[in-house]
Amino acid sequence: MYKLSSEHIFPSPLSANRDGIVAVGGDLDPKRILLAYKMGIFPWFENDDDLLWWSPDPRMVLFPEKLKISKSTKKILKDNSFEITFNKSFLEVVNACAKVKRFGQNGTWITQGLIEAYKKLHLEGYAYSVEVWENFELVGGLYGIDLGNVFCGESMFTKTNNASKLAFIHLVKELSKNGYKLIDCQVPSAHLKSLGAEEISRSEFIKYLS
């Protein structure tokens, strides 16, 4: 297993083991994290003292033009019962995502160290959020890293039915208008697949980054 030093250097993501782990250790310097995303690597762990860096194969992505919106969701969009904003409450979205209880996990992978790092990346213009409001209450949202033509989705949350789905749909539409190639969804999920996400090989994904 490749162990990171104090230098901001990663091995090739193609060197990942069969589980998708590229390296261990290092730190959560925002520059290191941004470099990782640009190489197709992302941090995923449960403890700031045991850092793990991943590049799974296959990779779940969504091409904006392949977005699927069900009839029931189209009706919700048409009703305009929710307000959608961008980058209005980034830290609130991240903290809400960190509190979500997920099946098969005892805690959260969004540690305090990552929260601080993403906060800095947001202030530097690399991390963005989408918020969903209902009666002036934040009821859903998502956040991720913007690489200019690829958006790396990190996490989403919902407090009411369809809120996170609406955040994702509005994100895709906004990125599509600006010519983005794809949205990185990292690992497979039935929810994202229902919205049009698909699996591609790690090597193909890396080509889109370059």
C-alpha positions in Angstrom: 0.0 0.0 0.0 1.4 3.4 -1.0 1.9 5.7 2.0 1.8 9.4 1.3 4.5 11.8 2.5 4.3 15.4 3.3 4.7 16.2 -0.4 1.5 16.6 -2.4 2.2 13.6 -4.6 -0.1 10.7 -5.4 0.6 7.5 -7.3 -1.3 6.8 -10.5 -5.0 5.9 -9.7 -4.5 2.9 -12.0 -2.3 1.5 -9.2 -5.2 1.1 -6.8 -5.8 -2.3 -5.2 -8.8 -4.4 -6.0 -10.9 -2.5 -3.5 -10.0 0.8 -5.1 -7.6 2.2 -2.5 -4.8 4.2 -4.1 -2.9 5.3 -1.0 -3.0 5.9 2.8 -1.9 8.7 5.1 -1.0 12.2 4.1 -3.0 15.1 5.3 -6.2 17.1 4.5 -4.5 20.1 3.0 -7.0 21.6 0.5 -4.3 21.6 -2.2 -3.7 17.9 -1.7 -7.4 17.2 -1.8 -7.8 19.2 -5.0 -4.9 17.4 -6.6 -6.5 14.1 -5.7 -9.8 15.0 -7.4 -8.0 16.2 -10.5 -6.4 12.7 -10.7 -9.6 10.8 -10.2 -8.9 10.1 -6.5 -11.1 11.1 -3.5 -10.8 10.8 0.3 -13.1 8.4 2.1 -12.5 7.2 5.7 -14.1 7.4 9.2 -11.2 8.8 11.2 -9.0 11.8 10.5 -6.0 9.8 11.8 -6.4 7.0 9.3 -6.7 8.7 5.8 -7.6 6.5 2.8 -7.6 7.7 -0.8 -9.8 5.9 -3.4 -10.2 5.5 -7.1 -12.8 2.7 -7.6 -13.2 0.7 -10.8 -15.8 0.9 -12.3 -16.8 4.5 -11.6 -20.4 5.8 -11.4 -20.9 8.9 -13.5 -23.8 10.8 -15.1 -23.6 12.4 -18.5 -25.8 15.5 -18.3 -27.6 14.7 -21.6 -28.6 11.3 -20.1 -30.5 12.7 -17.1 -33.7 10.8 -16.4 -36.6 12.6 -14.8 -39.7 10.6 -13.9 -43.3 11.9 -14.6 -43.9 12.3 -10.9 -40.7 14.3 -10.5 -41.6 16.5 -13.5 -44.9 17.3 -11.8 -43.0 18.4 -8.6 -40.7 20.6 -10.7 -43.6 22.2 -12.4 -45.4 22.9 -9.1 -42.5 25.1 -8.0 -43.2 24.3 -4.3 -39.5 24.4 -3.5 -36.9 27.1 -3.8 -33.6 26.1 -5.3 -30.4 28.1 -4.5 -26.7 27.7 -5.3 -23.9 28.3 -2.8 -26.2 30.1 -0.4 -25.6 27.9 2.7 -22.6 25.7 1.8 -21.5 24.9 5.4 -25.0 24.2 6.5 -25.4 21.6 3.6 -22.1 19.9 4.5 -23.0 19.7 8.2 -26.5 18.3 7.3 -24.8 15.6 5.0 -22.5 14.7 7.8 -25.4 14.0 10.1 -27.2 11.6 7.8 -27.5 8.0 9.0 -26.5 5.7 6.2 -27.2 2.0 5.9 -24.2 -0.2 6.9 -22.2 2.7 8.5 -21.8 3.3 12.2 -20.7 6.9 11.8 -20.0 9.4 9.0 -17.1 9.7 6.6 -17.5 13.5 6.6 -15.2 14.1 9.5 -14.4 17.4 11.1 -11.1 17.5 9.2 -12.9 17.1 5.9 -15.5 19.7 6.8 -12.8 22.3 7.5 -11.0 21.3 4.2 -14.1 21.6 2.1 -14.9 24.9 3.8 -11.6 26.3 2.6 -12.1 24.9 -0.8 -15.5 26.6 -1.0 -13.9 30.0 0.0 -11.3 29.4 -2.8 -14.0 28.8 -5.3 -13.7 25.0 -5.8 -16.4 23.5 -3.6 -20.1 24.3 -4.4 -23.5 23.5 -3.0 -27.1 23.3 -4.1 -29.8 24.0 -1.5 -33.5 23.1 -1.5 -35.8 25.2 0.6 -39.4 24.7 1.7 -41.1 27.5 3.7 -37.7 29.1 4.3 -36.3 25.9 5.8 -33.4 24.0 4.3 -34.9 20.5 3.5 -32.3 19.1 1.1 -29.1 19.7 -0.8 -25.8 18.4 -2.0 -22.2 19.6 -2.4 -19.1 18.7 -4.4 -15.9 19.8 -6.0 -16.0 21.8 -9.3 -13.1 21.0 -11.7 -14.2 23.3 -14.5 -15.7 20.7 -16.8 -16.3 17.8 -14.4 -18.3 18.1 -11.2 -17.4 15.7 -8.4 -20.4 15.0 -6.3 -19.6 14.4 -2.6 -22.8 13.9 -0.6 -26.4 14.8 -0.5 -29.1 14.9 2.2 -32.9 15.2 2.4 -35.4 16.0 5.1 -38.4 15.6 3.0 -39.4 13.4 0.0 -37.6 14.2 -3.3 -35.6 17.2 -1.9 -32.1 15.7 -2.7 -33.4 14.5 -6.1 -34.5 18.1 -6.9 -31.1 19.4 -5.9 -29.4 16.9 -8.2 -31.6 17.6 -11.1 -31.1 21.4 -10.8 -27.3 20.8 -10.6 -27.3 18.7 -13.7 -29.3 21.3 -15.6 -27.0 24.1 -14.5 -23.9 22.1 -15.5 -25.4 21.1 -18.8 -26.0 24.8 -19.7 -22.3 25.4 -19.0 -20.9 22.5 -21.1 -19.8 20.2 -18.4 -18.7 16.7 -19.6 -20.0 14.7 -16.7 -20.9 14.5 -13.0 -18.7 12.1 -10.9 -21.0 10.1 -8.6 -18.1 7.9 -7.3 -19.7 4.7 -6.3 -22.9 2.9 -7.6 -26.3 3.5 -6.1 -29.8 2.5 -7.2 -31.0 6.1 -6.5 -28.4 7.6 -8.9 -28.9 4.9 -11.5 -32.6 5.8 -11.6 -31.6 9.3 -12.5 -29.5 8.1 -15.4 -26.1 7.5 -13.9 -24.0 4.7 -15.3 -20.8 2.9 -14.7 -17.7 3.4 -16.8 -14.2 2.1 -16.3 -11.6 3.9 -14.2 -9.4 4.5 -17.2 -12.2 6.0 -19.2 -13.1 8.3 -16.3 -9.5 9.5 -16.1 -9.5 10.4 -19.8 -12.4 12.8 -19.1 -10.4 14.5 -16.4 -7.5 15.0 -18.7 
